[in-house]
Amino acid sequence: MKKWKCSVCGYAFDSGDQPEKCPACGAAAAKLSASGQSADAGREAVQKVQQEAEDQSATTDGDAAEKKWRCTVCNYIHTGPEPPDPCPVCGADSSYFVEVTEGEEDDESTTEQQQEKQPQPVSSGGSAEEKQKSQAEQDDTSSKKPDKSDTKKKEAKPFGALGALVMHFHLHPISVHIPNGVLPVAGLFLLLAMLIGYTPLETASFFNFIVVLLAMPLVFATGFIAWQRKFNGALTSLFKTKLICTGVVTGSVALLVIYRLVDPTVALTEGSGRWVYLILVGVALVAATIAGSLGGRLVFRK
């Protein structure tokens, strides 16, 4: 029994003789040709087309899931069909996210590539016509570059030259290491002084608190400048918490210094004042730890 296929509707069927017409669409015998497929081949072809359509749909869904979104506050990159709300790093809502297009790079890498693509000086070899053409290309490129630099210059940054110095020399990370490093040492000295009753350790702890108090205005000023220049002053939950923690550290350390000046023996004398003094130290340490942890999240974007 031969196998026949209709060239009009694609229907395949078995028949011993030349059929007069297609049993499916009624096409004339001239539209029928012998085929190597069985009668089920037509259905298999349809199923194959449907499967290809499903695979294509799955690929499209996969591409949607692979979208990348960048937080315009902290530059965190999120992969998914939609931006997160809020940002897991800085707490900005989804409106602060922009989709990262394929091939998009950060400003630093773009600048490096632009520098690499700058035309090289014309060598002494080659014809005069080639030199003239190369020189014309260099002039055209150089004439376009000032437009970009002029645009960047017109984008005024907060605090001008002072802000540029703070960012260039990383003054906020440097200054914030003073309270983060000195406070634990001061707390340790105080605990040891209370345990063994050693006055010099308590005195050293007191002077460390003074160093922290003197450093806090610099910490706040440089942090505020970095916040305005790098994060556009976005008041997300993370930055609110950091501001609160800075105030708590400053206030608690100021109370410690004042308390110690009013009562020089408060830490080594039995009584409620001693425990209040110790609690203030704990509050300052916790606030400094939280602020430092949030700062690390911004740096490492995790």
PyMOL commands that set and color helices and strands:
alter all, ss='L'
color gray80, all
select helices_A, chain A and resi 29-31+41-65+94-96+107-116+128-154+160-168+171-196+199-231+237-262+272-300
alter helices_A, ss='H'
color red, helices_A
select strands_A, chain A and resi 2-6+12-15+32-34+68-71+77-79+97-99
alter strands_A, ss='S'
color yellow, strands_A
deselect
rebuild
show_as cartoon
